[in-house]
Amino acid sequence: MDSSYAAYLLKQQGYNVVGVTFRLFSDASSITIERAKKIAHDLSIPHHVIDLCREFHCHVVEPFVEGYKAGKTPNPCIFCNEHIKSTVFIKKALEMGARKVATGHYAIIENRDGNYFIRKGVDKTKDQSYFLYRIQQELLHYMLFPLGRFTKKSITHTVHSMKWDMGDAGESQDICFVGHRNYRTFLSRFITVQKGPIYYVDGTFMGYHNGIHLYTIGQRRGINIPYREPLYVIDIIPHEHTLIVGTQRDLQTHRVIADTVHFFTNRFHGRASGRVRYRQKEALCTYTISQGILEANFSEPISSVTPGQSLVLYENDTVIGGGIIRSKRFS
């Protein structure tokens, strides 16, 4: 619905619109492609299918699998936006003769004296700026986010009033290449299950787990160890195939370290608001960047800081940058 309505808006605004659907994995459903073709036909715009299976596997699927092997919890949507929906897509589109590419993201691109920035979408319940922070700033010149100033509710109402046949299309899945399968089942195709020990934060042996890739920081389900308080995964030590567990209090921290830093400004220290998960409420922090490492110190304790996820920082509603949360040994 979102991509289709973006195309509709652009056509209403006088753009010469061409619809593009990506084929990202070999077992991709043809239903999605056929639905896109029908919407393009209804909008009287050309439609193309671009095979990006190789690029998607290299930039999204492989880092996802390798991340879990290393005890991390990567966010494939962020990698997809960085490499596929911006870099690769723009290159392909320019080769086709296009001048801009547009997506159905709920975010806003703002031009400030020739420098482009990403701002939160008007619909704060759908804002997707968190997933877009790694897009190269110079590429934003080629990009459009037509839905940034709309709410999902208003778009849904309009689409229904237009009586578009959307079939059974719902919200996009967070991990599209996993599909309806459990992500653990997907990972088992690439990762050999290896059991290992579970220790409490004080070093007490608690039992055994069935494979570190089955767990993520903050997870409670699946630990299956009786204790006086609920137990959560506090840390994962991949080279020792070890889980560290503790109580909810042990999940909290004021300090977050990230690398693979990407920033839209040249300020290497300052104040901002930040979050370490998409749905997490932002909290005030100070940050510094030194030798490619981003350190943020939050005024309030935050929970479930997870290696592989992203720390994203904002000034008001503008993304200033972020980085991939680093692995750390519990201490």
PyMOL commands that set and color helices and strands:
alter all, ss='L'
color gray80, all
select helices_A, chain A and resi 2-12+30-43+53-69+76-95+129-132+137-142+152-162+183-187+212-214+238-240+248-251
alter helices_A, ss='H'
color red, helices_A
select strands_A, chain A and resi 19-23+47-51+101-102+107-112+115-120+143-144+196-200+205-209+232-237+242-246+253-263+269-275+283-290+293-302+310-315+318-325
alter strands_A, ss='S'
color yellow, strands_A
deselect
rebuild
show_as cartoon
